[in-house]
Amino acid sequence: MQNYHSIVRLPLLLLLAALVCVRSSAQTLPDLGDVSQAVFSPAMERRLGERIMQQVRADRSYTDDPVITDYLNALGNRLVAVSPDPRQSFEFFLIQDPTVNAFALPGGFIGIHGGLILTAETESELASVVAHEVAHVTQRHIARMIAGQERMSIATLAAMAIGLLAARSNSNLAQAVIAGSQAAAIQNQLDFSRDHEREADRVGVQILQQSGLDPRAMPVFMERLQRATRLYESNAPAYLRTHPVTSERIADLQNRTEDFGYRQFPDNPEFQLVRARVRALSEEPRRAVQFFEQGLKERRFINEAATRYGLALASLRLKDMQRARRELAALERVLPGQAAVSALRGEYLVASGDTAAALAHYVAALGAFPHYRALVYDYADLLIKNSRAEMALKVVEPRLRETPDDIRLYTLQSRSYAALGRRLPQHRAQAEVYARQGHLGAAVEQLQLATRAGDGDFYQLSAVEARLRELRAQLREAERAAKQ
């Protein structure tokens, strides 16, 4: 398998990216010059990854569903904790796409496609792919690959990485672009070596074993994908086109894992709930309801609780409140005490219009799961909509101190202040939203509005002006980079 991952092995991030994305990326990238003239340090790698993620988050396939994203980060950080470099910062995110795929970006950002989650039958199978990607980052394969390119600027490399999203959305255009000999030559230069792949497999297996997951899941999952290639031929999904599975690689992994011995590895219950959630949110609601209904009727499911969870969520999307209530009650009997189930109960109460019950539910649920993002977001949103913005701020602001880069918390904070008519903190919070999205000009405009709001004290105004100077300096740096 020559590339089971990452930024440059996904199709079409070459000429297409250079033509379409280089201008937007240059507006936000620091002027780091030619990468062959400098050591590509972990700090530089992280900065590049953060710039790329600004573009990734703007893509419609990027999905920050808090239930799914929190699970992916819990699983990913479990793997990172036993990796060769547990101090490395990672962020795991969902790309809502039916293809079986995963990729790593510079600096520890790892994207996981919804199709991969649905294809993995066990948590260990999903973890085997994630562990492989983690290994590429901790072994600095991406950094070494980038640093080895001659006459290629950071801006160009970032644009090429950003191109993975455009490439994935238009496979016909992708084939046309990569047909160019120059583009193909660049692709070959950027491919991970077989040695890198073998090392990522070896380290990935060690990570699985040390994290308490099944290391044998890696060859099992690869073997199933290899069998699947016979069904797809030229129309194979992105993973099977760009990440070929070889018998040699499977045999090597089987040899590495045969000494571990057989034992059962029970899944985290949340894994199956997340699989059901991905399906319920990605398919048309009526089709999703039919899928889960048929599974229950024929007793054809991996996990009954997850099937009922998916049916309840799909019924809620279909606005079949009676069916959603019935399945949710059955789910709570089968699987009590789960944060994801509690969040779904809140969604149901809000959708049914029972505001009093919903508010009481969120208070109790956050008592049990105080850091669960889905509960925090939904509770704060409900408070704002019901003229309780002061209470919403008491929910949001302590969490912002814990996670100061959470864009949705800043959005909720800005909405709360707007509802209270407090313009300076409203614009200040909205500026932080734009700044973290990479829209520095819009962030500066918001802070300028804050300085003219007329409703802040001396200390608040001083803080706004200091932040305004900081963002203006970043904007000037980005504008200089764009001109070079």
N, C-alpha and C positions, 0 to 999 in steps of 0.2 A: 504494500500500500504506500504509494509515494506521497500522498498528502491527505491526511485524515483530518484536515483542519483549516485553517488559518487564513490570514488576510490575503495572501497572494495565490493560494491554490484554488480559490473559488474562481469560477469562470468569469472572464471579461472584465477584469479590473484594470485593463491596460489602456489601449488608446482611447476607449470610451471615457474612462475616468480622466485621462489627461485633457480631453477636449471639453468635457462637461463640468468637471468638478475642480479643476485646478484653480480657477479664479476664486471660488467660494472658500476653498481651503486656505489659499494664500492670505485671505483677509483675516484669518484667525491664528495662523501659525507664527511662532517666533522665527526670527531670522537666524537660523542655525548654520547656514551655509551648506557646503558640500559635505555629506556625511563621511566621505572617504578621508576628509581632512581633520576629523575629530574623533575622539573616543565616544562611542555611542553609549553613554552611561545609563544606569537604571533611571535616574531622574529625567534625562532627556527622553528615554523611551516612554516613561509615564506621561510626560507632557505631550508627546506625539499622540499617544493613545487617547488622552483627554480631548485633544483637538478633533480627532477622528470621531469620537463618541458624540460630539456636538452635532455632527452631521447624521450619525446613525440615529440619534434620538429624534431627529426631525423627520425621519422616514416613517411612513404610515405603517410599515410592518413591525416597527419597534413597539413592543407592548409592555407597559409597566403595570400589569395586573398584579396587585400587591400579594395576593394569595400565591400565585405561581412564582413571582420573582423572589419572594421571601423563602419559599421552599428551595428554589435553585441556589440561592446564596447560602442557605443553611447546609445543603448538600455539598456545594463547592467549597465552603470554608472548612467543612469537616475533612475534606481531602487535602486542602492546603495546609491544615494544621500538622499533617504528618509528611508533608512534602520536603524535598531537600532545602527549600527556602521558605519556611513558614512566616517570615516577616514580610514577604512580598505582598503588596496590596492587590486584591482581586475584586472584580465586579462581574457577576454573572447575570445575563439578561436574556429575555425571550424575544425571538423573532417569530411572529405569527405567520408561519409559512408551512405548507403541508409537506415540503420535501424533507428527506432525512439528512440532516446536516448539522454541523457545529463548526465554529471557527474561533480562532484567537486573534486578538489585535494587540499591538504593542502595549506594554505597560500592564498587562494582566486583565484585560477586558475580554470576556469569553461569551460569545453569543450561541444560543441553543435554539434550534428550530423546533416548532411545535410538532412537526412530523417525526422528529427523533424521539420526543417524549412518548408519542403514541406507538411508535414501533418497538421501543424497549418494553419487554414484558416484565422485567424486574427492576428494582432500584439499582441493583448492582450492574445491570446492563447499561443503564443510563450513566451511572457513575464511571463505567469503564471508558466511555468516550470523553467525559469531562476530565477524568484523571489524565488521559493522554494529552489533552489540551493544556492542562495545568503543567504537565511535564515539559512541554515545549516552552512555556514561559519561564519556569524555574531554571531550566537548563540554558536559557537565553538564546535559543535557536533563532527566534525572530530578530533579536537585536544583532546577532552575528550575521544573519543574512542581510539585514539592511545596511549594517556598517561595511559590508564587503562590496557594496555597489559603487562603482566609479561614476563620477559626473552625474550623479542623481541627487537632486536636492531633497530636503525633508518635505517641502511642499509637494513635490511630484510624488514622492512615496506615499504621502498622506492621501493625495488625490486617487492614487491607484487603489489604496485600501478602501476608500469611500466608494469606489466604483463597484465593489462587490454587491451593493444593494441594487444599483441600476442594472448590473449584469444579470442578477438573479430574476429581476422582474421582467426581462425581455430576452429570452434565450435565443430567439432568432437573430436579434441585433447582436447578441453576444457572439454568435458563431460568425457573423459577418466581420465583426471587429477583429476577432482573434485570428482570422484567416490571413491577415497581413503578416508578411514574413518578419518585419521588424517587431511587431507585437509579440509574435510567437517566440522570437529570440529573447526578448525581455522576460517573457513568462518562464522560459527555461532557466534563465539566470536566477530567477527568484524562487524556483522550486526548492523545497526542503530536500536535503540529501537523504539517501537511504540510511546512512549512519544516524542522522537525526531521527528518522522514523523508528529505527530499532532502539535507539536510546529512549525515545518517548514511550515506546511500548514497555521497555524494561522498567523504567522509573514508574510508569503508570501502574503496572502490576504491583510493584512494591507499595505504592500509595494505597491501592485497593486493599491489599492484605493488612497493612498497618492501620487502616481506618476501620477495620472490622467488617468490610464488605467482601463480596466473593470475587477473588482474583480470577477465577475460572470463567467469570461472566464475559471477559474480554474476548477470548477465542470463540466462545459460544455465540456471542452477538455477531462477530465478524463472519462466522460460518453461515449464519442465517442470512446475512446480507449477501454473501457470495451466492447462495442458492437463489436468492431473489433476483440476481442480475439476469438469470436465464429468462425471466418473465418480461423484462423491460426492453432489452436490446437497445435500439437507438433512442428510444424514448425514456430511458432510465432517468430517475430523479437526480438532482444535482449531486447528492452524496455519492451515488453509484457511478456517475460520470467522472467526477473530479477526485474521488477517493477510492481508487480500485483496490479491491480486496484480493489478495493472492493466496494460493495454497501454501506457498513458502512461509508467508507471514503467519498464517493460522497455525501451521505446524510448529513454528518457533515459539509461539505463545503457548501452545499446548504443552510443549516441552518445559517451558518455564513454570507452568502452573500445576503440572502433574504431581509434584511432591507435596502439595498443600493438603491433599486428602479431601474426602467428601464430607461435607456437613451442610446442614440447612442454614440459610441466611434469611430470616424473616424480614419482609419489607417494612419500612416505616409506613404506617397507615396513610400518612399524608401523600406518599408517592402515588398511590392509586387514586386518591381524591384529585390530585393535580392532573393526572392523565384524563380523568373524567371531565375536569374543568376545561382543559384545553379543547377537548372534543366538543363540549357543550357550547363554548364560546366561538369556536372557529367554523362550525357548520351552521347551515340554515336551521333555525330553531325546530321547525316541524320534522326535518330529517333527523336531527339529534334526538328528539323525543322518540321517534320510531326506532332508532338504533337501540336506545336504552330499554325501551319497552320490550323489544324482541329479545334482548339479552335476559331480562327477568323472566319473561314467559317461557323461554326455552332452557332456562337455567344455564345459559351459555355466557359465563362471565368469569373473570379472574377473581373479582372481589365484589360481593353483593353490596356492601356499604357504598363503595365507589359508584356502582351502577345506579343505586338509588340517589346518590348525590348528583350525578350527572342528569338523571331524569328530573329531579327537583329543580335544578338550575335551568335546564332547557325548557321546562314547563313555565317557569317564571319568565323567561325571555319571550315565550309564546303568549304570556298573560293568561295562562290557564291557572288561576289562583287556587282553585279547588284541588287540582291535581298536585300543584306545588306544595300545598299545605299537607296533603295526605302523605306524599313521599318524604317530606321533611320530617314529619312526625315519626315515620317508620325508620328513617335514617338515625334520628336521635336516640331511638331505642336500641338500634344495632351498634352505634358508635358514639357513645356519649363522651363529653369532655374533650372534644377536638376544636381547636381554634377556628379551623376552616369551616366547620359545620356551624359554629356560633356566628361567624360572619355571614353565612348564608341565611341563617335565621333572621339576622338584622336586615339583610336585603329584602327578604320576604315581607317583614313587618312594614318597612318603608313603602314597598310597592303596593301593599294592601291598604295603605292610608291610615294605619293605626299608629299615629304619631306618639301617643302617650306610651303605648306598649313598646314601641321601638326605642324611645329614649330610656325607659327603664331597663330594657334589655342591654343596651350599650353600656350603661353604668355597671351592671353586673358583669358583663362580658369583659370589660376592660379591667375590672377587679381581678379576674382570673388570668387574663392575657394582656397585661398593660402595654406591651411593646408590639402588639400585632398590628401591622400597618393598616390592613383592611378595616379593622374596627376603628382605629383612630381617624382615618380619613372619612369614613361613612358617618361616624358620630359627629365630627366637627361640621361636616356638610349639612347634616340634619339640623344641628343647632343654629347654623347661620340662616337656613331657610325658614326657621321658626322664630326669628327675631331674638335669638339668644347668643348674639355675637360675643358678648363679654365672656360667657361660659365657653364658647368655642376657643377663644384665646387662651383660656386656662388649660384647655386640652392640648392645643397646638404648641404653645411657646416652650413648655418644658421639654417636649420632644425635639424641638428645633435646637435646643442647647445640646442635646445628645447627638443629633444627626444634622449638623449645620449645612449640609449640602442637599437636603431633601427639597426638591423643587415643588412638590405638591404641598408640603407643609407651608412653604412661603406663599403659595397661591392661596391657601386657606387663610393664612394670616392677613394677606392683602384684602381678601374678600371680607374678613371680619372687621378690619378697620374701616373699609368703605361703608359697611352697613352701619357703623357707629359715627360716620361722618368725620373721621379723623384722617385728614388728607396727608399730612406729612408721613406718618408711619405706613399708610396705605401705599404711597408711591415708593417709599423706601423698601418695603417688602416686595413690591412688583419689580423693582430694579434688581433685586437679588434673583428673582425668577429669570429675568432676561440675561443677566450676567452668567448664570449657570447654564443657560441654553446657548451661550456664545454670541448673543445679540448685544454687543457692547454699546453700540450707538443708542439702541432703545433703552438700555440700562442707564446711560448717561442722561437721556431725556427725562426719565422718571425721577432721577435724583435732582435734576434742575427744577422739576415741578415741586419736589419736596421742599427745596430751599425757598420757594415762593408761596408755600401753602399758608404760612402765617399762623399755624396752630401748634407749633412745637416750642419747647423751651430751649434755653441756651445750650444745654448739653446734647439734646437731640439734634439741634441744628449743627453743632460742631461735629458730631459723628457723621452726619450726612455729608458735610463738606469734605471731611477727611476721606470718606469712601468715594466721593466724586473725584477727588484728585487722583486716587488710586486707579479708578476705572478709566479716566481720561488718559493716564499714562499708558495703560494697556491698549487703549484704542489707538493712540499715536504709534505704538510699537507695531500693532497689526497693520496699520496703514503704510508704514515704512516698508514692512515685509511685502505688502502687495505691489509696491512699485518696483521691487527689485527682480 
